[in-house]
Amino acid sequence: MAELVVAFDVPSGREALALARRLPGLRWAKLGPGLYVREGPALVREFLARGVHLFLDLKWHDIPSAVAGAVAAARELGVAMASVHCLGGAGMLAAAAQAAGEVALVGVTILTSHDAAGLGQVLGRGVPDVGCEAERLARLAVQAGMRGVVASGAELPLLRAALGPAPWIVVPGIRSPADPVYDQARTIALQDAVRGGATHLIVGRPITRATDPGGVYQRLVECL
Ligand code: C5P
């Protein structure tokens, strides 16, 4: 069954833990750079002590030894999942995989903030189709030992067909038709993402900004 991962993009650890208390049966939490830089490993341990699986979403992209060091530290901390950038290349991905142990590493293919023109500028060549680039990088990531990839809902069918059934595909930008999209460009409904082969659905503001976060969480879990 797919897993619902709540993105705790809130200003403080105190607010994060208060929100966690309002989500009965919370299984997965995602911490990104903002909250992690502010609160550090102590907040990770608070979640782990509550029996929550932790996705440390710091999207590492550095020389192989530096990324392997970060992954080893995440492993010691006890997180269940962590992210790296596929654009770090095969050597970096392999070094990360070697250090991962029981941590599930997922590779970010192309940032959802990139369009074809912006990506072409970074790569120094024309990019006719962002989906093809995402597919190429996803194959590289899985070959290098990643447990899966992070991708937008738009790329789900392409990536599931390319990767086969085993790799995780972690999908952010989950929205129901009534939700504000905020700054997400490409959103997908939870049921469509599950049908398309997503294994982990990341939901942030539709839960964190709801007046009844527990009710929204519960309704989404029932759709998995
Ligand atoms: O609030 P919302 O549901 O849009 O939150 C989405 C979460 O997914 C954020 O924590 C964001 O960092 C993360 N994410 C994303 N796009 C990616 C990778 C991660 O929105 N490509």
Residues whose N, C-alpha, C, O or C-beta is under 5 A from the ligand:
A	BS01	C5P	A7 D9 G32 L111 T112 P172 G173 I174 Q184 I202 V203 G204 R205 P206
